[in-house]
């Protein structure tokens, strides 16, 4: 890649954010936020897909496929790569999403 001002700016921003998230409390708070956003998105998908009864099976198949691919990718990584912040936050998002889907299923079953 060429060494342009935009590339230098993006490199500086990513380096500063990486140093900012070295703090364990900030990292933990970002992971908790990822979990909660995943939980919210699971509720959103369940309620919007439930409104149109004709696409429930398709949405369920797509959600299952995406979460299984995400699990396969995350759990096939080497242990030192699992602690990269972006990958770890995506896994927490996925866990929150799946948790929310279980909660929605229990709500519908009662």
DAFENUR-V303969 format. One record per backbone hydrogen bond with DSSP energy under -0.5 kcal/mol. NH is the residue of the N-H (numbers start at 1). CO is the residue of the C=O. Records with the same first field share a line. If there is no record, write none. Layout:
NH=CO ; CO
This chain:
4=2
8=4
9=5
10=6
11=7
12=8
13=9
14=10
15=11
16=12
17=13
18=14
19=15
20=16
21=17
22=19
23=20
27=23
28=24
29=25
30=26
31=27
32=28
33=29
34=30
35=31
36=32
37=33
38=34
39=35
40=36
41=37
42=38
43=39
44=40
45=41
46=42
47=43
48=44
49=45
50=46
51=47
52=48
53=51
55=52
56=53
59=55
60=56
61=57
62=58
63=59
64=60
65=61
66=62
67=63
68=64
69=65
70=66
71=67
72=68
73=69
74=70
75=71
76=72
77=74
81=78
82=78
84=81
88=84
89=85
90=86
91=87
92=88
93=89
94=90
95=91
96=92
97=93
98=94
99=95
100=96
101=97
102=98
103=99
104=100
105=101
106=102
107=103
108=104
109=105
110=106
